[in-house]
């Protein structure tokens, strides 16, 4: 599971608000300057750089997990796609043919666009796709857009769907990063999620990754599962550290409508953990992984030095990217565009693209400055780096940062929001509160605004919503 990777829209990474601070004392009455923030003329928006990242959605799974609402194609629990079982399933080969047609029919913004720097095969369970078919997609991308020699090429893999031979073949074809969907180290939790693998397959997969010398690999874990205890969660975190991945992604369970979990459970009610316990899980992850030498560089992401997921940084830094495949999204020229989530409709879309009828649906559209500003704030505050105030001011003008200062003042006082100067020095609440004393002019002292770890991250939904309230009142 990778919550971003199915729909390719970072909003669905949202972690529910956990810890609360008394809001009555934090109510902020907007000033005249703040009320006028979006009536002030915003400078012309910069022309976005052309995409250098591609997401490819390979939707095949053995079966649908109980929490999953992503667009997938269930092949059946007996479908392992290990080399001895490779049978060129027509459902896979036909889909690969369609996705290659979509790539071929997509027009680059310019013939001089730079080559791709990252490619991410997500799903679904991409490791069910035979390596030669993965290679055919890569070659189509290389032919169409170009591919940097040192491009990061990632693939999601589930335990029980690959062996050493398959992984070595993928490595030889250019895959240099693996995202392993472990989710839990307890048999009962894996069964409760409807996962197709067990703990023995998890341990075997970790061993295979090690034998294949994949240095850049990530492990996915899910917290707040049904019947999950703090002891179970601590065990999963410590076993994850012991497996020595370069990257760990920790996702808080989202109970989505239309899933089995959505039918069975209500968030915060037994057997799901309470909000207080879910917050404890998040804090445990931050503490254990940080002590083990991982950098908490994004709200759900931890890495060893130099092993940030370059592809996901494309999303968090609000850069352009292509998406190909069922339900995937592109972000081009400041506009997001999603493909159909139903296979028949998606195939129809590809045909329309080839016929020239779908072109223009995500190009040359009006880009709303408020929407772009909200995207930048939301994505920036999800990263440890935070919001680059100087860059934000240069794009959206001076009055908008002034308004954000106003609504964030009480959260700076409570420690949920942190302001830093250009030297990385933490500003005190008094220093921050005095910055906007000169009318509507923004003081240049603040270089970055970020959320504290873990308390600010836990309050991210509320803090981001507060920022939205002044960007688009």
Secondary structure as UniProt FT lines:
FT   HELIX           3..7
FT   HELIX           10..13
FT   HELIX           24..26
FT   HELIX           32..35
FT   HELIX           37..39
FT   STRAND          53..57
FT   STRAND          60..61
FT   TURN            66..67
FT   STRAND          73..74
FT   TURN            77..78
FT   HELIX           83..85
FT   HELIX           90..105
FT   TURN            111..112
FT   STRAND          116..122
FT   HELIX           126..128
FT   HELIX           131..145
FT   STRAND          147..157
FT   TURN            159..160
FT   HELIX           164..172
FT   TURN            173..174
FT   STRAND          177..183
FT   HELIX           187..193
FT   HELIX           199..211
FT   TURN            212..213
FT   STRAND          217..223
FT   TURN            226..227
FT   HELIX           230..243
FT   STRAND          247..252
FT   TURN            257..258
FT   HELIX           260..264
FT   TURN            267..268
FT   TURN            270..271
FT   HELIX           275..291
FT   TURN            292..293
FT   STRAND          295..298
FT   TURN            299..300
FT   STRAND          301..303
FT   TURN            305..306
FT   HELIX           310..316
FT   TURN            317..318
FT   STRAND          321..324
FT   TURN            326..327
FT   STRAND          329..332
FT   TURN            333..334
FT   STRAND          335..338
FT   HELIX           343..354
FT   TURN            355..356
FT   TURN            359..360
FT   HELIX           369..381
FT   TURN            384..385
FT   STRAND          387..388
FT   HELIX           389..396
FT   HELIX           398..414
FT   STRAND          417..420
FT   TURN            422..423
FT   HELIX           429..433
FT   TURN            434..436
FT   TURN            439..440
FT   TURN            444..445
FT   STRAND          448..451
FT   TURN            453..454
FT   HELIX           455..458
FT   HELIX           460..471
//
